[in-house]
Amino acid sequence: MAEAILTKSSLVLSYETGFNEKGEPIYKGKSYSNIKLEATADQLFQAANALGGLSLNTLVGVDRNDSFEIIA
């Protein structure tokens, strides 16, 4: 039976940085790699809010990207 092993994780924060000429919001992302594999969703959310509070732009999204190795 195959098994998935978590090998790395990153945290991506999305910010609204302004508006284009049509009035649509412009978004930019900032990625933080080497996130502890054991970090819980609550811990990452708290860290994202702390980091987001340091920005002049509005934090609009938080994503966690995990990479897995599939072995037999």
Steps between C-alpha positions, in 0.01 A plus 500: 500500500632846410568759767523880484772661711488875560838640389460878502246771568465868415270780611364742240346832602288691247468877521275751327744763379268742321269527202554503125354753255174297485460514877581132546721403795866411445636211705857405581631205694791443735625147558684373807675165457640254752189509718510239777327188378332458840344849497123496547251708307441718808872565542539594134195726515642684802837539328332625181300760692814616682691532172201659327483763772849616403391584145339820377282287270190305601548127559227320304608137492715238667599174330716208602674309221623154593721270296493125544720214389307192393672173583398139462 
